[in-house]
Amino acid sequence: MSDFVPVNEPLLDGREEDYLVACLRSGWISSEGPMVREFEEKFAQSVGRKYGIAVSNGTAALDAAVEALGIGPGDEVILPSFTIISCIGQIIRSGATPVVVDSDPLTWNMDVTAIEEKITARTKAIMAVHIYGLPVDMDPIFDLARKYGLRVIEDAAQMHGQLYRGKPCGSFGDLSTFSFYPNKHITTGEGGMIVTDDPDLADQCRSLRNLCFEPNRRFVHERLGWNLRMTSMQAALGLAQLERLDEFVGRKRRMGAFYQERLSRIPSIQLPLSETGYARSIYWVFGIILGDDIPMDAVEAMKRLAAEGIGTRPFFYPMHQQPVLRRQGLFENLTLPHAEKMYARGFYLPSGLALTEGQMEQVVAAMSRIFG
Ligand SMILES: *Cc1c(COP(=O)(O)O)cnc(C)c1O
């Protein structure tokens, strides 16, 4: 039997090692030193923003963004239910109320036509999260933000190198955030970035990242921050990875096209949209949804694939169904049928950058045996 096909493996065979060694030799391994700043500048430039603030992970980037916008008790923030828990954590901890929206069953992104009915006098921000490879439709979100005076946080953790109507994802939010976890298009092992054009928000994020030390009175604090600093060793990896972003996006698109072509022959499997009027998928991951006439759910399907040597991951478990949030009295009686179905019947296939064509053949063969 052939080797197990892992769900994700990164590619680290460019100048990662050179830059990492240069970092070690320089002695600058903490967040001080030139490499973090260089990575911030180059990354911000790559998405057309003025400021980049490197942080320890994508969740930390979202936490700082929510805090920098002054979101707190009495405020409401609208976000998709179908997303990662990272999006909602600081909204809740700040004392604000998360308001979740169902998904579009084709793009798998937040249903932007369902946002306006959720806006109240207390709504402060919309958190727009790009899901799995296609951006969420930003224009309607901005129409609402202008009409109601709302801030926009853009979670672009899955969208390095993606464009929305020709403009980089990450260039849209008052604050936009990225993750550099190893399954993202570029990785620093652990890591994240906040980007913005607003100098005040950039200053606040920088301060929140570094415990809100006061510049002149080092250990006197006017605000509570966190230690969310990125190390220079992570930045060294990030600089090398950033050089390869176009190559990586090209690889992911070829991988997506391969799966699209080969899996379209299996009936009753919903494949991701390859494009919409505003973007072409970059296939952060290659997700599928089992059709209603397939007599098993995602859990069973993933078990069968594992038995065939194929790694998979479940889709997100919707926020409105999370036990930890339900126990707090949130989302009582709320049902969002598309998000719920996506979890129950969706999962993603091996889609990492190191995936070979031979491994994709193995995946397709296993899928055909099980569902063909
Ligand atoms: C990965 C991811 C995050 C969290 O990033 P970490 O670096 O793992 O903390 C946040 N939002 C989305 C959409 C993600 O995909």
Ligand as a Chemical Component Dictionary entry (heavy atoms), coordinates in Angstrom:
data_LIG
# 
_chem_comp.id                   LIG 
_chem_comp.type                 NON-POLYMER 
_chem_comp.pdbx_formal_charge   0 
_chem_comp.three_letter_code    LIG 
# 
loop_
_chem_comp_atom.comp_id 
_chem_comp_atom.atom_id 
_chem_comp_atom.alt_atom_id 
_chem_comp_atom.type_symbol 
_chem_comp_atom.charge 
_chem_comp_atom.model_Cartn_x 
_chem_comp_atom.model_Cartn_y 
_chem_comp_atom.model_Cartn_z 
_chem_comp_atom.pdbx_ordinal 
LIG C1 C1 C 0 -5.834 30.005 10.463 1  
LIG C2 C2 C 0 -6.894 31.004 10.661 2  
LIG C3 C3 C 0 -6.920 31.850 11.776 3  
LIG C4 C4 C 0 -6.024 31.659 12.973 4  
LIG O1 O1 O 0 -4.692 31.736 12.726 5  
LIG P1 P1 P 0 -3.651 31.080 13.769 6  
LIG O2 O2 O 0 -2.352 31.590 13.247 7  
LIG O3 O3 O 0 -3.799 29.611 13.668 8  
LIG O4 O4 O 0 -3.977 31.613 15.116 9  
LIG C5 C5 C 0 -7.871 32.842 11.835 10 
LIG N1 N1 N 0 -8.786 32.984 10.865 11 
LIG C6 C6 C 0 -8.833 32.166 9.799  12 
LIG C7 C7 C 0 -9.866 32.398 8.754  13 
LIG C8 C8 C 0 -7.902 31.145 9.667  14 
LIG O5 O5 O 0 -7.949 30.328 8.606  15 
# 
loop_
_chem_comp_bond.comp_id 
_chem_comp_bond.atom_id_1 
_chem_comp_bond.atom_id_2 
_chem_comp_bond.value_order 
_chem_comp_bond.pdbx_ordinal 
LIG C1 C2 SING 1  
LIG C2 C3 SING 2  
LIG C2 C8 DOUB 3  
LIG C3 C4 SING 4  
LIG C3 C5 DOUB 5  
LIG C4 O1 SING 6  
LIG O1 P1 SING 7  
LIG P1 O2 DOUB 8  
LIG P1 O3 SING 9  
LIG P1 O4 SING 10 
LIG C5 N1 SING 11 
LIG N1 C6 DOUB 12 
LIG C6 C7 SING 13 
LIG C6 C8 SING 14 
LIG C8 O5 SING 15 
# 
